Amino acid sequence: MNNSFTKLPGLKKIWRIWLGSQSPRRPILRWSSTDKLGLLMVCLLVAIFSSYKLLAVPDLKPGDIAPFNEIAPIDAAVTDTQALQEKRKGLIENFVQITDKKQTENLEKIVLKQINRLRTAKERNFSEGINKIKLTTLEKDWLIKTNDNDLQIWEKEIKKASKRMLSQGIIKTLALDQLNEAASLQLIDLGERNSPNRTLGIKILSNSFYQKSNLKVDTDRTNKLLENLILKEGINKIQVKKGSLIIKKGQPISSQQFDVLEYFNKVNRSPRPLKWLVTFMESLGACGLLLMIMRREKPRLQARHGLLSLTLLLVIQLTKNWLGPLASPLQLILPPALLLSQGIGTVTSLAWMATASLIWPSSLNGLDEVRLIIAYIAGSFVAFLGRRMRSRAQVLQIAVFIPFGALLGQWFIFKQVIKTESLKFNNLSFDPNSLFNEALIISAMLMITILIIPILENTFGLLTRARLMELADQERPLLRRLSREAPGTFEHTLTILSLAEEGARVIGADVDLTRTGALYHDVGKLHAPNWFIENQQDGINPHEEIKDPYKSADILQAHVDEGLKLARRYRLPSPIADFIPEHQGTLKMGYFFHKALESDPSASEKRFRYKGPIPHSKETGILMLADGCEAALRALDASSSDSDACKTVRKIIQSRQLDGQLKESSLTRAEIELILRAFVTVWRRMRHRRLKYPSFNSLKN
């Protein structure tokens, strides 16, 4: 009997099923190994900065919000460490010094070196300088007349004097005249004060010891001295009674409270590897989940968009670690939420806020939780409204109204709800002025975010609503050039724009992106406008003159290649530039292929297809259909009915489907049917009949 077991799918397969669960299949942009490594590194940094305190620092410290109530188990008198440190600072100049053996030996060597140089100078009849020792005439005469035996006795006296001085200690800041006086007293056995042998010895010792020291601080003896001095003045003690409340949950921990907690061994200073591992993996998993949700929303998501969201998360973690309990959820959450909603999308912004909440510090009191909830409510408004704002002026309104709306929400809860419920929280101020100041700060931060969005648009390839509206302005240089040099193409573009825009609207696609992409999809025809029928005048067709279908096919393909060059030259965002090749996909140039077959039956069909790629989004797929239907709809005569138009459009759409052009666009059958009806609606508007006015001559008669 064979036992059959159902094989469970692996994580990779589950991920791919979840990511591509919509029908038809959604194409995924593959990230390079370098991109994946960069994203992984940032994820690891976020996880490290979210959890490192569990290994590096105590679980509590002064300034933290108390996570629990703590009662004193017994009476105690606890040393006030803050007062003790202040006393130590006041007594910092009282330190104990001892002689350093190594430095003492070095200074003795310097004295010996000076003596040897004098002896060498004497042997050479003082033909060379003697460094810093400036000998007088009497001193030179004494050296010359002194025999070796007397000179050796003199040298021994110098060495003995140096040992006595070094044993007492040499300080670096001793004045030169004081050093000379000390050396003179040590050499009193050499004769009169002004005798040349004594003055020469003073010079040797002074030059050897000046601005040098052989002392060092003895830490143990210094600490003992400080303790004795502090004991004389008295140590401040914190008196704790049994059963008294040490800390209250939700309140900041003071330095004195921290000392009491340490006294009762309530502060854990040992590493907590298990809790660190849980927090680390939680943070790492949250980052991975954020990337998964972003790719779920946008399968064509670029790696640098993921890098931006993770970098913002890292900045927030660093700021929270730096500010500690002073970190404001509103100030940390709203600016990134606005940036991500504007540049990537609403779902990404909401997912980012959810990820930030998962790794927010857990030691929150009641009011901090309220402030966090208010921050996420305000952030949700920013996420939903930010993506729909069609101008920077509208975004600026968000920067003003949302913070002050959050201000009113906080004021209402702090003043009304808490007061009504008789809740007592002392760690936060209810001063309306402080809340008003916070609202002003948040507004300023949001305005700064709006100012830097254009910079980040180019750096991270973001495409905001305001940017789309700016690019859709028909007064922009590239569009003005298209209308001037290729007027037929420009009119053709405007017609396609109407079709594609309505098609995007009825299925809920990005209308602004479709409109802007439609305006630029044929800019490549600027390289040779007269080779395209809509720009030809007087019936002259260059293709008929050259009679070379291969060259004609190259010219048609060139309008895609040249369009991409223009997109790079005019710095069009990549989502807009994608419309240029994808609106043609890998369609067959049927007319010229037929011409090639007439002269060469073995002509390759591949040679007469565009290079692609095929549409990878709903918006580029809609534009391909609009581009294919525009000429056919325009060719219908005035007597054509809606049914005729519908059949024409359906035939063209089916040909694109059979050719495999829409398989990566994620357009469903229902959406395609809605697009078809939208095209017919636009055609109906375009062919409306006007009343025929009588001619001027008939009116005259």
Secondary structure as the mmCIF struct_conf table of DSSP 4:
data_model
#
loop_
_struct_conf.conf_type_id
_struct_conf.id
_struct_conf.beg_label_comp_id
_struct_conf.beg_label_asym_id
_struct_conf.beg_label_seq_id
_struct_conf.end_label_comp_id
_struct_conf.end_label_asym_id
_struct_conf.end_label_seq_id
HELX_LH_PP_P HELX_LH_PP_P1 THR A 6 GLY A 10
HELX_RH_AL_P HELX_RH_AL_P1 LEU A 11 LEU A 19
TURN_TY1_P TURN_TY1_P1 GLY A 20 GLY A 20
BEND BEND1 GLN A 22 PRO A 24
HELX_LH_PP_P HELX_LH_PP_P2 ARG A 25 PRO A 27
HELX_LH_PP_P HELX_LH_PP_P3 LEU A 29 SER A 32
HELX_RH_AL_P HELX_RH_AL_P2 SER A 33 SER A 51
TURN_TY1_P TURN_TY1_P2 TYR A 52 TYR A 52
HELX_RH_AL_P HELX_RH_AL_P3 LYS A 53 ALA A 56
BEND BEND2 VAL A 57 VAL A 57
BEND BEND3 ASP A 59 ASP A 59
TURN_TY1_P TURN_TY1_P3 PRO A 62 GLY A 63
BEND BEND4 ASP A 64 ASP A 64
STRN STRN1 ILE A 65 ILE A 65
HELX_LH_PP_P HELX_LH_PP_P4 ALA A 66 ALA A 66
BEND BEND5 PHE A 68 PHE A 68
STRN STRN2 GLU A 70 ILE A 71
BEND BEND6 PRO A 73 ILE A 74
STRN STRN3 ALA A 76 THR A 79
HELX_RH_AL_P HELX_RH_AL_P4 THR A 81 GLY A 90
TURN_TY1_P TURN_TY1_P4 LEU A 91 GLU A 93
STRN STRN4 GLN A 97 THR A 99
HELX_RH_AL_P HELX_RH_AL_P5 LYS A 101 GLU A 123
TURN_TY1_P TURN_TY1_P5 ARG A 124 PHE A 126
BEND BEND7 GLU A 128 GLU A 128
TURN_TY1_P TURN_TY1_P6 ASN A 131 LYS A 132
HELX_RH_AL_P HELX_RH_AL_P6 THR A 137 LYS A 145
HELX_RH_AL_P HELX_RH_AL_P7 ASP A 148 GLN A 168
TURN_TY1_P TURN_TY1_P7 LYS A 172 THR A 173
HELX_RH_AL_P HELX_RH_AL_P8 LEU A 176 GLN A 186
TURN_TY1_P TURN_TY1_P8 LEU A 187 LEU A 187
HELX_RH_3T_P HELX_RH_3T_P1 ILE A 188 LEU A 190
BEND BEND8 GLY A 191 GLU A 192
TURN_TY1_P TURN_TY1_P9 ARG A 193 ASN A 194
HELX_RH_AL_P HELX_RH_AL_P9 PRO A 196 PHE A 209
TURN_TY1_P TURN_TY1_P10 TYR A 210 GLN A 211
STRN STRN5 LEU A 215 VAL A 217
HELX_RH_AL_P HELX_RH_AL_P10 THR A 219 GLU A 233
STRN STRN6 LYS A 237 VAL A 240
TURN_TY1_P TURN_TY1_P11 LYS A 242 GLY A 243
STRN STRN7 LEU A 245 ILE A 247
TURN_TY1_P TURN_TY1_P12 LYS A 249 GLY A 250
BEND BEND9 GLN A 251 GLN A 251
STRN STRN8 PRO A 252 PRO A 252
HELX_LH_PP_P HELX_LH_PP_P5 ILE A 253 SER A 254
HELX_RH_AL_P HELX_RH_AL_P11 SER A 255 TYR A 263
TURN_TY1_P TURN_TY1_P13 PHE A 264 ASN A 265
BEND BEND10 VAL A 267 VAL A 267
BEND BEND11 SER A 270 SER A 270
HELX_RH_AL_P HELX_RH_AL_P12 PRO A 273 GLU A 297
TURN_TY1_P TURN_TY1_P14 PRO A 299 ARG A 300
HELX_RH_AL_P HELX_RH_AL_P13 ALA A 303 LEU A 323
HELX_RH_3T_P HELX_RH_3T_P2 GLY A 324 LEU A 326
HELX_RH_AL_P HELX_RH_AL_P14 PRO A 329 GLY A 343
TURN_TY1_P TURN_TY1_P15 ILE A 344 ILE A 344
HELX_RH_AL_P HELX_RH_AL_P15 THR A 346 LEU A 358
TURN_TY1_P TURN_TY1_P16 ILE A 359 ILE A 359
BEND BEND12 TRP A 360 TRP A 360
BEND BEND13 SER A 362 SER A 362
HELX_RH_AL_P HELX_RH_AL_P16 GLY A 366 GLY A 386
TURN_TY1_P TURN_TY1_P17 ARG A 387 ARG A 388
BEND BEND14 SER A 391 SER A 391
HELX_RH_AL_P HELX_RH_AL_P17 ARG A 392 PHE A 412
HELX_RH_PI_P HELX_RH_PI_P1 ILE A 413 VAL A 417
HELX_RH_AL_P HELX_RH_AL_P18 ILE A 418 GLU A 421
TURN_TY1_P TURN_TY1_P18 SER A 422 SER A 422
BEND BEND15 ASN A 427 LEU A 428
HELX_RH_AL_P HELX_RH_AL_P19 PRO A 432 PHE A 460
TURN_TY1_P TURN_TY1_P19 GLY A 461 GLY A 461
HELX_RH_AL_P HELX_RH_AL_P20 ARG A 465 LEU A 471
TURN_TY1_P TURN_TY1_P20 ALA A 472 ALA A 472
TURN_TY1_P TURN_TY1_P21 GLN A 474 GLU A 475
BEND BEND16 ARG A 476 ARG A 476
HELX_RH_AL_P HELX_RH_AL_P21 PRO A 477 GLU A 485
HELX_RH_AL_P HELX_RH_AL_P22 PRO A 487 ILE A 507
TURN_TY1_P TURN_TY1_P22 GLY A 508 GLY A 508
HELX_RH_AL_P HELX_RH_AL_P23 VAL A 511 TYR A 520
TURN_TY1_P TURN_TY1_P23 HIS A 521 ASP A 522
HELX_RH_3T_P HELX_RH_3T_P3 VAL A 523 HIS A 527
BEND BEND17 ALA A 528 ALA A 528
HELX_RH_3T_P HELX_RH_3T_P4 PRO A 529 TRP A 531
BEND BEND18 PHE A 532 PHE A 532
HELX_RH_3T_P HELX_RH_3T_P5 ILE A 533 ASN A 535
TURN_TY1_P TURN_TY1_P24 ASP A 538 GLY A 539
HELX_RH_AL_P HELX_RH_AL_P24 PRO A 542 ILE A 546
HELX_RH_AL_P HELX_RH_AL_P25 PRO A 549 ARG A 569
TURN_TY1_P TURN_TY1_P25 TYR A 570 ARG A 571
HELX_RH_AL_P HELX_RH_AL_P26 SER A 574 ALA A 577
TURN_TY1_P TURN_TY1_P26 ASP A 578 ASP A 578
HELX_RH_AL_P HELX_RH_AL_P27 PHE A 579 GLU A 582
TURN_TY1_P TURN_TY1_P27 HIS A 583 THR A 586
STRN STRN9 LYS A 588 LYS A 588
HELX_RH_AL_P HELX_RH_AL_P28 GLY A 590 SER A 599
TURN_TY1_P TURN_TY1_P28 PRO A 601 SER A 602
BEND BEND19 GLU A 605 GLU A 605
HELX_RH_3T_P HELX_RH_3T_P6 LYS A 606 PHE A 608
STRN STRN10 ARG A 609 ARG A 609
HELX_LH_PP_P HELX_LH_PP_P6 PRO A 613 PRO A 615
BEND BEND20 SER A 617 SER A 617
HELX_RH_AL_P HELX_RH_AL_P29 LYS A 618 ALA A 635
BEND BEND21 LEU A 636 LEU A 636
TURN_TY1_P TURN_TY1_P29 ALA A 638 SER A 639
HELX_RH_AL_P HELX_RH_AL_P30 ASP A 642 LEU A 658
TURN_TY1_P TURN_TY1_P30 ASP A 659 SER A 666
HELX_RH_AL_P HELX_RH_AL_P31 ARG A 669 MET A 686
TURN_TY1_P TURN_TY1_P31 ARG A 687 ARG A 687
HELX_LH_PP_P HELX_LH_PP_P7 LEU A 691 SER A 695
HELX_RH_AL_P HELX_RH_AL_P32 PHE A 696 LYS A 700
#
